[in-house]
Amino acid sequence: MSFSEDVAQRVLVSCGRHCCLCHKFCGTRIELHHIQAVGDRGEDTFENCIPLCFDCHAEVKSYNPRHPKGRKYSEAELEEHRNRWYTKVQDSGGTIVQPEYLDLDRTVFMRIRGLLPSSGVIAFLRHHHYGEPCLSAEHHGLWEFCRECDLPEFEFIDTDLEGLRVELKQNTLEFLEVAGRELFRVETTGNERYVAVPAEWKDSDWKRYDKAVATLNEFANDVIAAYDSLIRLGRRKLAV
């Protein structure tokens, strides 16, 4: 069984094609999930549907009650997440920011630009090749941005901007995870801390070296792409 085209259309418009759990904009990469499973007599109705990104959909479905670890998403919790996001989409006015919310969204936008200035950490990611050493301090702004993303006031009212903020956060966290795994401290004579993909891998395991460098550059480019999209849309919507 699956949702009818009428139900699917209502759901996708109501969520603005964003995931109701992580709020990421999904475009075509979105799943319509039964809150009450079909096997438990869940119906193909608007009320029993929650739109989710691929990752959140897999997370919701992965809980195994026979080997319980963590906390399962309850039906009531999924409904509440969905209802709150639908309200946010409706209140945001879709692609047009309502005047009373402009100042709030401008504050968040300018804070992001302050944490991730185009001429600072973003410029570094844009031009640095991770086949070369770098100062570990170059990544500090990324950590600060991710920490502030956990604050309840650090989100946009406008759903399009909020989706891009979430995407930027996720891309940044993924880059930092790779950096933490592949970059190691380089011994220097000064006090500054440099990190790099170990040069000795070129001789001992060149495939690992090439893969590490390519992955770091790829994930850095993902951060840049999400950042550029957010800044361009923010400038158009917020006139800053």
Secondary structure as UniProt FT lines:
FT   HELIX           5..15
FT   TURN            16..17
FT   TURN            20..22
FT   TURN            27..28
FT   STRAND          30..34
FT   HELIX           38..40
FT   HELIX           46..48
FT   STRAND          49..53
FT   HELIX           54..61
FT   TURN            65..66
FT   HELIX           75..92
FT   TURN            93..95
FT   HELIX           99..115
FT   TURN            118..120
FT   HELIX           121..127
FT   TURN            130..131
FT   STRAND          134..135
FT   HELIX           136..139
FT   HELIX           140..148
FT   TURN            149..150
FT   TURN            152..153
FT   HELIX           159..182
FT   STRAND          184..186
FT   STRAND          194..196
FT   TURN            199..200
FT   HELIX           201..204
FT   HELIX           206..238
//
